[in-house]
């Protein structure tokens, strides 16, 4: 799966250069880095986020 995602990112980068030039590649790389960071952070910190959510919704004093 990682190879497929990496291939799609590379194809997107090539398409950005072909259709938009080098400036478009810089913008594409910027947003790809943000998306990759968010995906990695969610994979690492998903348990922490889920724990906060559960503690909020599992309390007995909810209205």
PyMOL Python script that loads the backbone (N, CA, C, O; Angstrom):
from pymol import cmd

cmd.read_pdbstr("""\
ATOM      1  N   UNK A   1       0.818  -1.191   0.000  1.00  0.00           N
ATOM      2  CA  UNK A   1       0.000   0.000   0.000  1.00  0.00           C
ATOM      3  C   UNK A   1       0.863   1.257   0.000  1.00  0.00           C
ATOM      4  O   UNK A   1       0.541   2.244  -0.661  1.00  0.00           O
ATOM      5  N   UNK A   2       1.958   1.208   0.747  1.00  0.00           N
ATOM      6  CA  UNK A   2       2.843   2.375   0.783  1.00  0.00           C
ATOM      7  C   UNK A   2       3.447   2.655  -0.580  1.00  0.00           C
ATOM      8  O   UNK A   2       3.641   3.812  -0.952  1.00  0.00           O
ATOM      9  N   UNK A   3       3.744   1.597  -1.326  1.00  0.00           N
ATOM     10  CA  UNK A   3       4.303   1.793  -2.668  1.00  0.00           C
ATOM     11  C   UNK A   3       3.297   2.447  -3.591  1.00  0.00           C
ATOM     12  O   UNK A   3       3.661   3.283  -4.418  1.00  0.00           O
ATOM     13  N   UNK A   4       2.043   2.076  -3.459  1.00  0.00           N
ATOM     14  CA  UNK A   4       0.996   2.671  -4.293  1.00  0.00           C
ATOM     15  C   UNK A   4       0.847   4.153  -3.966  1.00  0.00           C
ATOM     16  O   UNK A   4       0.749   4.985  -4.868  1.00  0.00           O
ATOM     17  N   UNK A   5       0.832   4.480  -2.681  1.00  0.00           N
ATOM     18  CA  UNK A   5       0.701   5.878  -2.274  1.00  0.00           C
ATOM     19  C   UNK A   5       1.904   6.679  -2.744  1.00  0.00           C
ATOM     20  O   UNK A   5       1.745   7.790  -3.250  1.00  0.00           O
ATOM     21  N   UNK A   6       3.097   6.137  -2.586  1.00  0.00           N
ATOM     22  CA  UNK A   6       4.302   6.825  -3.044  1.00  0.00           C
ATOM     23  C   UNK A   6       4.273   7.030  -4.549  1.00  0.00           C
ATOM     24  O   UNK A   6       4.646   8.098  -5.034  1.00  0.00           O
ATOM     25  N   UNK A   7       3.836   6.022  -5.294  1.00  0.00           N
ATOM     26  CA  UNK A   7       3.730   6.157  -6.750  1.00  0.00           C
ATOM     27  C   UNK A   7       2.728   7.240  -7.128  1.00  0.00           C
ATOM     28  O   UNK A   7       2.974   8.010  -8.057  1.00  0.00           O
ATOM     29  N   UNK A   8       1.609   7.309  -6.427  1.00  0.00           N
ATOM     30  CA  UNK A   8       0.617   8.348  -6.718  1.00  0.00           C
ATOM     31  C   UNK A   8       1.153   9.742  -6.421  1.00  0.00           C
ATOM     32  O   UNK A   8       0.878  10.685  -7.163  1.00  0.00           O
ATOM     33  N   UNK A   9       1.912   9.876  -5.347  1.00  0.00           N
ATOM     34  CA  UNK A   9       2.510  11.171  -5.018  1.00  0.00           C
ATOM     35  C   UNK A   9       3.520  11.569  -6.085  1.00  0.00           C
ATOM     36  O   UNK A   9       3.563  12.729  -6.496  1.00  0.00           O
ATOM     37  N   UNK A  10       4.331  10.620  -6.535  1.00  0.00           N
ATOM     38  CA  UNK A  10       5.310  10.925  -7.577  1.00  0.00           C
ATOM     39  C   UNK A  10       4.643  11.281  -8.898  1.00  0.00           C
ATOM     40  O   UNK A  10       5.079  12.205  -9.584  1.00  0.00           O
ATOM     41  N   UNK A  11       3.594  10.557  -9.257  1.00  0.00           N
ATOM     42  CA  UNK A  11       2.854  10.871 -10.487  1.00  0.00           C
ATOM     43  C   UNK A  11       2.226  12.257 -10.377  1.00  0.00           C
ATOM     44  O   UNK A  11       2.226  13.017 -11.346  1.00  0.00           O
ATOM     45  N   UNK A  12       1.696  12.588  -9.212  1.00  0.00           N
ATOM     46  CA  UNK A  12       1.138  13.923  -9.003  1.00  0.00           C
ATOM     47  C   UNK A  12       2.190  15.005  -9.127  1.00  0.00           C
ATOM     48  O   UNK A  12       1.919  16.075  -9.672  1.00  0.00           O
ATOM     49  N   UNK A  13       3.389  14.741  -8.628  1.00  0.00           N
ATOM     50  CA  UNK A  13       4.484  15.702  -8.763  1.00  0.00           C
ATOM     51  C   UNK A  13       4.892  15.912 -10.205  1.00  0.00           C
ATOM     52  O   UNK A  13       5.132  17.042 -10.629  1.00  0.00           O
ATOM     53  N   UNK A  14       4.972  14.830 -10.959  1.00  0.00           N
ATOM     54  CA  UNK A  14       5.307  14.943 -12.389  1.00  0.00           C
ATOM     55  C   UNK A  14       4.210  15.706 -13.123  1.00  0.00           C
ATOM     56  O   UNK A  14       4.502  16.553 -13.968  1.00  0.00           O
ATOM     57  N   UNK A  15       2.957  15.413 -12.806  1.00  0.00           N
ATOM     58  CA  UNK A  15       1.847  16.128 -13.444  1.00  0.00           C
ATOM     59  C   UNK A  15       1.880  17.609 -13.088  1.00  0.00           C
ATOM     60  O   UNK A  15       1.570  18.449 -13.933  1.00  0.00           O
ATOM     61  N   UNK A  16       2.247  17.943 -11.861  1.00  0.00           N
ATOM     62  CA  UNK A  16       2.343  19.349 -11.465  1.00  0.00           C
ATOM     63  C   UNK A  16       3.404  20.066 -12.279  1.00  0.00           C
ATOM     64  O   UNK A  16       3.195  21.205 -12.697  1.00  0.00           O
ATOM     65  N   UNK A  17       4.544  19.417 -12.511  1.00  0.00           N
ATOM     66  CA  UNK A  17       5.607  20.035 -13.308  1.00  0.00           C
ATOM     67  C   UNK A  17       5.173  20.184 -14.759  1.00  0.00           C
ATOM     68  O   UNK A  17       5.396  21.230 -15.369  1.00  0.00           O
ATOM     69  N   UNK A  18       4.556  19.148 -15.316  1.00  0.00           N
ATOM     70  CA  UNK A  18       4.162  19.175 -16.727  1.00  0.00           C
ATOM     71  C   UNK A  18       3.099  20.234 -16.975  1.00  0.00           C
ATOM     72  O   UNK A  18       3.199  20.999 -17.934  1.00  0.00           O
ATOM     73  N   UNK A  19       2.091  20.286 -16.128  1.00  0.00           N
ATOM     74  CA  UNK A  19       0.962  21.176 -16.384  1.00  0.00           C
ATOM     75  C   UNK A  19       1.093  22.548 -15.734  1.00  0.00           C
ATOM     76  O   UNK A  19       0.441  23.495 -16.174  1.00  0.00           O
ATOM     77  N   UNK A  20       1.918  22.678 -14.701  1.00  0.00           N
ATOM     78  CA  UNK A  20       1.977  23.954 -13.995  1.00  0.00           C
ATOM     79  C   UNK A  20       3.361  24.555 -13.864  1.00  0.00           C
ATOM     80  O   UNK A  20       3.495  25.709 -13.456  1.00  0.00           O
ATOM     81  N   UNK A  21       4.383  23.805 -14.199  1.00  0.00           N
ATOM     82  CA  UNK A  21       5.741  24.322 -14.073  1.00  0.00           C
ATOM     83  C   UNK A  21       6.334  24.030 -12.698  1.00  0.00           C
ATOM     84  O   UNK A  21       5.724  23.366 -11.860  1.00  0.00           O
ATOM     85  N   UNK A  22       7.540  24.549 -12.498  1.00  0.00           N
ATOM     86  CA  UNK A  22       8.270  24.265 -11.268  1.00  0.00           C
ATOM     87  C   UNK A  22       7.630  24.920 -10.052  1.00  0.00           C
ATOM     88  O   UNK A  22       7.696  24.377  -8.949  1.00  0.00           O
ATOM     89  N   UNK A  23       7.012  26.080 -10.243  1.00  0.00           N
ATOM     90  CA  UNK A  23       6.343  26.729  -9.113  1.00  0.00           C
ATOM     91  C   UNK A  23       5.191  25.871  -8.597  1.00  0.00           C
ATOM     92  O   UNK A  23       4.959  25.794  -7.390  1.00  0.00           O
ATOM     93  N   UNK A  24       4.477  25.233  -9.509  1.00  0.00           N
ATOM     94  CA  UNK A  24       3.382  24.350  -9.104  1.00  0.00           C
ATOM     95  C   UNK A  24       3.916  23.148  -8.326  1.00  0.00           C
ATOM     96  O   UNK A  24       3.251  22.646  -7.420  1.00  0.00           O
ATOM     97  N   UNK A  25       5.112  22.691  -8.681  1.00  0.00           N
ATOM     98  CA  UNK A  25       5.709  21.568  -7.953  1.00  0.00           C
ATOM     99  C   UNK A  25       6.003  21.951  -6.506  1.00  0.00           C
ATOM    100  O   UNK A  25       5.813  21.143  -5.597  1.00  0.00           O
ATOM    101  N   UNK A  26       6.461  23.170  -6.293  1.00  0.00           N
ATOM    102  CA  UNK A  26       6.748  23.628  -4.931  1.00  0.00           C
ATOM    103  C   UNK A  26       5.464  23.667  -4.102  1.00  0.00           C
ATOM    104  O   UNK A  26       5.447  23.230  -2.951  1.00  0.00           O
ATOM    105  N   UNK A  27       4.394  24.190  -4.692  1.00  0.00           N
ATOM    106  CA  UNK A  27       3.110  24.237  -3.990  1.00  0.00           C
ATOM    107  C   UNK A  27       2.602  22.822  -3.731  1.00  0.00           C
ATOM    108  O   UNK A  27       2.103  22.524  -2.645  1.00  0.00           O
ATOM    109  N   UNK A  28       2.731  21.951  -4.733  1.00  0.00           N
ATOM    110  CA  UNK A  28       2.299  20.556  -4.586  1.00  0.00           C
ATOM    111  C   UNK A  28       3.083  19.868  -3.466  1.00  0.00           C
ATOM    112  O   UNK A  28       2.503  19.164  -2.640  1.00  0.00           O
ATOM    113  N   UNK A  29       4.386  20.070  -3.441  1.00  0.00           N
ATOM    114  CA  UNK A  29       5.220  19.444  -2.413  1.00  0.00           C
ATOM    115  C   UNK A  29       4.847  19.956  -1.024  1.00  0.00           C
ATOM    116  O   UNK A  29       4.842  19.195  -0.056  1.00  0.00           O
ATOM    117  N   UNK A  30       4.536  21.243  -0.930  1.00  0.00           N
ATOM    118  CA  UNK A  30       4.133  21.825   0.348  1.00  0.00           C
ATOM    119  C   UNK A  30       2.876  21.145   0.878  1.00  0.00           C
ATOM    120  O   UNK A  30       2.840  20.715   2.031  1.00  0.00           O
ATOM    121  N   UNK A  31       1.849  21.047   0.043  1.00  0.00           N
ATOM    122  CA  UNK A  31       0.601  20.444   0.497  1.00  0.00           C
ATOM    123  C   UNK A  31       0.731  18.930   0.682  1.00  0.00           C
ATOM    124  O   UNK A  31       0.072  18.358   1.550  1.00  0.00           O
ATOM    125  N   UNK A  32       1.561  18.285  -0.113  1.00  0.00           N
ATOM    126  CA  UNK A  32       1.795  16.855   0.075  1.00  0.00           C
ATOM    127  C   UNK A  32       2.493  16.602   1.412  1.00  0.00           C
ATOM    128  O   UNK A  32       2.202  15.618   2.091  1.00  0.00           O
ATOM    129  N   UNK A  33       3.411  17.489   1.785  1.00  0.00           N
ATOM    130  CA  UNK A  33       4.093  17.344   3.073  1.00  0.00           C
ATOM    131  C   UNK A  33       3.121  17.541   4.233  1.00  0.00           C
ATOM    132  O   UNK A  33       3.184  16.819   5.228  1.00  0.00           O
ATOM    133  N   UNK A  34       2.228  18.511   4.105  1.00  0.00           N
ATOM    134  CA  UNK A  34       1.228  18.727   5.153  1.00  0.00           C
ATOM    135  C   UNK A  34       0.319  17.503   5.276  1.00  0.00           C
ATOM    136  O   UNK A  34       0.060  17.029   6.382  1.00  0.00           O
ATOM    137  N   UNK A  35      -0.161  16.994   4.145  1.00  0.00           N
ATOM    138  CA  UNK A  35      -1.045  15.825   4.169  1.00  0.00           C
ATOM    139  C   UNK A  35      -0.326  14.612   4.744  1.00  0.00           C
ATOM    140  O   UNK A  35      -0.907  13.860   5.527  1.00  0.00           O
ATOM    141  N   UNK A  36       0.931  14.415   4.365  1.00  0.00           N
ATOM    142  CA  UNK A  36       1.703  13.296   4.902  1.00  0.00           C
ATOM    143  C   UNK A  36       1.926  13.424   6.396  1.00  0.00           C
ATOM    144  O   UNK A  36       1.826  12.440   7.129  1.00  0.00           O
ATOM    145  N   UNK A  37       2.225  14.623   6.848  1.00  0.00           N
ATOM    146  CA  UNK A  37       2.412  14.851   8.277  1.00  0.00           C
ATOM    147  C   UNK A  37       1.147  14.610   9.076  1.00  0.00           C
ATOM    148  O   UNK A  37       1.189  14.029  10.161  1.00  0.00           O
ATOM    149  N   UNK A  38       0.019  15.058   8.538  1.00  0.00           N
ATOM    150  CA  UNK A  38      -1.255  14.827   9.223  1.00  0.00           C
ATOM    151  C   UNK A  38      -1.598  13.343   9.272  1.00  0.00           C
ATOM    152  O   UNK A  38      -2.073  12.845  10.293  1.00  0.00           O
ATOM    153  N   UNK A  39      -1.359  12.639   8.172  1.00  0.00           N
ATOM    154  CA  UNK A  39      -1.652  11.203   8.143  1.00  0.00           C
ATOM    155  C   UNK A  39      -0.756  10.448   9.119  1.00  0.00           C
ATOM    156  O   UNK A  39      -1.217   9.553   9.827  1.00  0.00           O
ATOM    157  N   UNK A  40       0.521  10.808   9.154  1.00  0.00           N
ATOM    158  CA  UNK A  40       1.450  10.153  10.074  1.00  0.00           C
ATOM    159  C   UNK A  40       1.086  10.473  11.525  1.00  0.00           C
ATOM    160  O   UNK A  40       1.107   9.591  12.383  1.00  0.00           O
ATOM    161  N   UNK A  41       0.759  11.713  11.789  1.00  0.00           N
ATOM    162  CA  UNK A  41       0.370  12.112  13.136  1.00  0.00           C
ATOM    163  C   UNK A  41      -0.892  11.414  13.604  1.00  0.00           C
ATOM    164  O   UNK A  41      -1.005  11.033  14.769  1.00  0.00           O
ATOM    165  N   UNK A  42      -1.837  11.248  12.699  1.00  0.00           N
ATOM    166  CA  UNK A  42      -3.071  10.547  13.058  1.00  0.00           C
ATOM    167  C   UNK A  42      -2.792   9.078  13.335  1.00  0.00           C
ATOM    168  O   UNK A  42      -3.407   8.484  14.220  1.00  0.00           O
ATOM    169  N   UNK A  43      -1.869   8.488  12.586  1.00  0.00           N
ATOM    170  CA  UNK A  43      -1.528   7.082  12.804  1.00  0.00           C
ATOM    171  C   UNK A  43      -0.830   6.893  14.149  1.00  0.00           C
ATOM    172  O   UNK A  43      -1.064   5.900  14.838  1.00  0.00           O
ATOM    173  N   UNK A  44       0.019   7.838  14.519  1.00  0.00           N
ATOM    174  CA  UNK A  44       0.745   7.737  15.782  1.00  0.00           C
ATOM    175  C   UNK A  44      -0.144   8.127  16.958  1.00  0.00           C
ATOM    176  O   UNK A  44      -0.180   7.435  17.975  1.00  0.00           O
ATOM    177  N   UNK A  45      -0.861   9.238  16.813  1.00  0.00           N
ATOM    178  CA  UNK A  45      -1.615   9.779  17.944  1.00  0.00           C
ATOM    179  C   UNK A  45      -3.074   9.410  17.957  1.00  0.00           C
ATOM    180  O   UNK A  45      -3.838   9.971  18.742  1.00  0.00           O
ATOM    181  N   UNK A  46      -3.489   8.489  17.118  1.00  0.00           N
ATOM    182  CA  UNK A  46      -4.901   8.138  17.052  1.00  0.00           C
ATOM    183  C   UNK A  46      -5.448   7.625  18.368  1.00  0.00           C
ATOM    184  O   UNK A  46      -6.587   7.924  18.726  1.00  0.00           O
ATOM    185  N   UNK A  47      -4.648   6.852  19.096  1.00  0.00           N
ATOM    186  CA  UNK A  47      -5.097   6.335  20.373  1.00  0.00           C
ATOM    187  C   UNK A  47      -5.317   7.438  21.394  1.00  0.00           C
ATOM    188  O   UNK A  47      -6.243   7.364  22.202  1.00  0.00           O
ATOM    189  N   UNK A  48      -4.477   8.454  21.363  1.00  0.00           N
ATOM    190  CA  UNK A  48      -4.596   9.582  22.275  1.00  0.00           C
ATOM    191  C   UNK A  48      -5.867  10.369  21.989  1.00  0.00           C
ATOM    192  O   UNK A  48      -6.598  10.743  22.905  1.00  0.00           O
ATOM    193  N   UNK A  49      -6.123  10.617  20.699  1.00  0.00           N
ATOM    194  CA  UNK A  49      -7.327  11.354  20.312  1.00  0.00           C
ATOM    195  C   UNK A  49      -8.568  10.545  20.672  1.00  0.00           C
ATOM    196  O   UNK A  49      -9.543  11.092  21.188  1.00  0.00           O
ATOM    197  N   UNK A  50      -8.532   9.269  20.405  1.00  0.00           N
ATOM    198  CA  UNK A  50      -9.675   8.406  20.741  1.00  0.00           C
ATOM    199  C   UNK A  50      -9.896   8.366  22.246  1.00  0.00           C
ATOM    200  O   UNK A  50     -11.036   8.343  22.709  1.00  0.00           O
ATOM    201  N   UNK A  51      -8.823   8.356  22.999  1.00  0.00           N
ATOM    202  CA  UNK A  51      -8.945   8.355  24.452  1.00  0.00           C
ATOM    203  C   UNK A  51      -9.617   9.612  24.978  1.00  0.00           C
ATOM    204  O   UNK A  51     -10.448   9.540  25.883  1.00  0.00           O
ATOM    205  N   UNK A  52      -9.262  10.764  24.419  1.00  0.00           N
ATOM    206  CA  UNK A  52      -9.925  12.006  24.818  1.00  0.00           C
ATOM    207  C   UNK A  52     -11.405  11.965  24.482  1.00  0.00           C
ATOM    208  O   UNK A  52     -12.246  12.383  25.277  1.00  0.00           O
ATOM    209  N   UNK A  53     -11.709  11.463  23.312  1.00  0.00           N
ATOM    210  CA  UNK A  53     -13.099  11.395  22.879  1.00  0.00           C
ATOM    211  C   UNK A  53     -13.898  10.464  23.783  1.00  0.00           C
ATOM    212  O   UNK A  53     -15.013  10.791  24.188  1.00  0.00           O
ATOM    213  N   UNK A  54     -13.333   9.320  24.093  1.00  0.00           N
ATOM    214  CA  UNK A  54     -14.051   8.362  24.938  1.00  0.00           C
ATOM    215  C   UNK A  54     -14.265   8.926  26.340  1.00  0.00           C
ATOM    216  O   UNK A  54     -15.345   8.774  26.910  1.00  0.00           O
ATOM    217  N   UNK A  55     -13.255   9.571  26.896  1.00  0.00           N
ATOM    218  CA  UNK A  55     -13.425  10.100  28.246  1.00  0.00           C
ATOM    219  C   UNK A  55     -14.478  11.196  28.263  1.00  0.00           C
ATOM    220  O   UNK A  55     -15.167  11.380  29.266  1.00  0.00           O
ATOM    221  N   UNK A  56     -14.606  11.910  27.182  1.00  0.00           N
ATOM    222  CA  UNK A  56     -15.611  12.969  27.124  1.00  0.00           C
ATOM    223  C   UNK A  56     -17.013  12.384  27.014  1.00  0.00           C
ATOM    224  O   UNK A  56     -17.934  12.855  27.682  1.00  0.00           O
ATOM    225  N   UNK A  57     -17.182  11.376  26.191  1.00  0.00           N
ATOM    226  CA  UNK A  57     -18.517  10.869  25.924  1.00  0.00           C
ATOM    227  C   UNK A  57     -18.941   9.735  26.856  1.00  0.00           C
ATOM    228  O   UNK A  57     -20.114   9.361  26.876  1.00  0.00           O
ATOM    229  N   UNK A  58     -18.019   9.192  27.615  1.00  0.00           N
ATOM    230  CA  UNK A  58     -18.370   8.098  28.517  1.00  0.00           C
ATOM    231  C   UNK A  58     -18.663   8.569  29.937  1.00  0.00           C
ATOM    232  O   UNK A  58     -18.983   7.755  30.804  1.00  0.00           O
ATOM    233  N   UNK A  59     -18.560   9.858  30.183  1.00  0.00           N
ATOM    234  CA  UNK A  59     -18.830  10.371  31.528  1.00  0.00           C
ATOM    235  C   UNK A  59     -20.307  10.248  31.868  1.00  0.00           C
ATOM    236  O   UNK A  59     -21.171  10.340  30.996  1.00  0.00           O
ATOM    237  N   UNK A  60     -20.579  10.040  33.135  1.00  0.00           N
ATOM    238  CA  UNK A  60     -21.968   9.902  33.579  1.00  0.00           C
ATOM    239  C   UNK A  60     -22.666  11.246  33.740  1.00  0.00           C
ATOM    240  O   UNK A  60     -23.895  11.309  33.738  1.00  0.00           O
ATOM    241  N   UNK A  61     -21.898  12.313  33.879  1.00  0.00           N
ATOM    242  CA  UNK A  61     -22.521  13.616  34.122  1.00  0.00           C
ATOM    243  C   UNK A  61     -22.874  14.358  32.829  1.00  0.00           C
ATOM    244  O   UNK A  61     -23.109  15.566  32.843  1.00  0.00           O
ATOM    245  N   UNK A  62     -22.909  13.641  31.743  1.00  0.00           N
ATOM    246  CA  UNK A  62     -23.318  14.259  30.472  1.00  0.00           C
ATOM    247  C   UNK A  62     -24.780  14.643  30.535  1.00  0.00           C
ATOM    248  O   UNK A  62     -25.573  14.018  31.238  1.00  0.00           O
ATOM    249  N   UNK A  63     -25.121  15.665  29.800  1.00  0.00           N
ATOM    250  CA  UNK A  63     -26.550  16.026  29.738  1.00  0.00           C
ATOM    251  C   UNK A  63     -27.117  15.689  28.403  1.00  0.00           C
ATOM    252  O   UNK A  63     -28.301  15.918  28.160  1.00  0.00           O
TER     253      UNK A  63
END
""", "prot")
cmd.dss("prot")
cmd.show_as("cartoon", "prot")
cmd.util.cbc("prot")
cmd.orient("prot")
